[in-house]
Amino acid sequence: MRLAYVERATGELALGPPKSKAGKRIVGVPQAIIPALREHLRLYVKPDAGALVFAGIKGGPMRRSGFNKLSGWVEAVKVIGVPGLHFHDLRHTGNMIAADSGAASRTSWRAWGTTMSAPR
């Protein structure tokens, strides 16, 4: 069963089924990042089936509002020379690369739940 955390207006995090079909999709992982992902799993993820891959400081789900600080995102994008890049921009960039490579047709963009805009 696939589950997702949703942050309610009260600030409470609720675990339940994904809100849409898009939350149940399979996402490919580029071969080039698999060694880094394995290392992350080894160092930071508990060995039980319900463990979160990316957890907050206390081991619980990470809130969107704390992502930049916990992940060091702002500093990381400055180091790579792209200050102002937002995490969600990566989704759009990945979709553009997939479309340009022929891996996806323009008609499948709606299924991905995104637009064909370029990154900010």
C-alpha positions in Angstrom: 0.0 0.0 0.0 1.3 3.5 -0.9 0.9 6.2 1.7 1.6 9.9 1.7 1.9 12.6 4.4 -0.4 15.5 4.1 0.1 18.7 6.1 -3.3 19.9 7.2 -4.3 23.6 7.8 -3.8 23.0 11.5 -0.2 22.0 10.9 -0.9 18.3 11.8 0.8 15.8 9.5 -1.6 13.0 8.5 -0.6 9.7 6.9 -3.1 8.4 4.4 -3.6 7.4 0.8 -2.2 9.7 -1.9 -4.6 12.4 -3.0 -4.4 11.5 -6.7 -3.2 9.0 -9.2 0.0 11.1 -9.6 0.9 10.1 -6.0 0.9 6.5 -7.0 3.2 6.8 -10.0 6.5 5.0 -10.5 9.5 7.3 -10.6 12.7 6.3 -12.4 16.0 6.7 -10.6 19.0 7.6 -12.8 21.7 5.0 -12.7 24.3 7.7 -11.9 22.8 8.5 -8.5 22.2 5.0 -7.3 25.6 4.8 -5.4 24.8 8.0 -3.6 21.3 6.8 -2.8 22.7 3.5 -1.4 25.1 5.4 0.8 22.3 7.6 2.1 20.2 4.6 2.9 23.2 2.9 4.7 24.0 6.0 6.8 20.6 7.6 7.5 17.8 5.2 7.1 16.7 2.7 9.7 16.6 -0.9 8.4 12.8 -1.4 8.9 10.2 -1.5 6.1 8.4 1.6 7.3 11.5 3.8 7.6 11.5 7.2 5.9 14.1 7.7 3.3 14.4 11.4 4.1 13.4 12.2 7.6 13.3 15.2 9.8 15.7 15.8 12.8 13.7 13.6 15.1 13.2 10.9 12.6 9.7 11.8 11.6 8.4 13.2 8.3 10.1 16.3 7.0 7.8 19.3 6.7 7.9 21.4 3.5 8.4 24.6 5.6 11.7 23.2 7.0 13.1 21.5 3.9 15.5 24.2 2.8 17.1 24.5 6.3 17.3 20.8 7.0 18.7 19.9 3.6 21.1 22.8 3.2 19.4 23.5 -0.1 20.1 27.3 -0.2 23.8 26.7 0.4 23.9 23.8 -2.1 22.4 25.7 -5.0 24.8 28.6 -4.3 27.8 26.2 -4.5 26.6 24.9 -7.9 26.1 28.4 -9.2 22.3 28.4 -9.4 21.1 30.5 -6.5 17.3 30.8 -6.4 16.7 27.3 -7.8 13.8 25.7 -6.0 13.6 22.0 -5.3 10.4 21.7 -7.4 12.3 23.2 -10.4 14.1 19.8 -10.6 10.9 18.1 -11.5 10.3 20.4 -14.4 13.8 20.2 -15.6 13.7 16.4 -15.4 10.4 16.4 -17.4 12.0 18.6 -20.1 15.0 16.4 -20.4 12.7 13.3 -20.7 10.6 15.0 -23.4 13.6 16.2 -25.3 15.2 12.7 -25.3 12.0 11.2 -26.7 11.4 9.3 -23.4 8.0 11.0 -23.1 5.6 12.6 -25.4 4.2 16.0 -24.9 0.8 14.4 -24.4 2.0 12.6 -21.3 2.8 15.9 -19.5 -0.7 16.1 -18.1 -0.3 12.6 -16.6 2.9 13.9 -14.9 0.9 16.6 -13.3 3.1 19.4 -14.4 3.4 22.1 -17.1 6.0 22.4 -19.8 7.5 25.5 -18.4 11.3 25.8 -18.1 12.9 26.1 -14.6 12.8 29.6 -13.0 
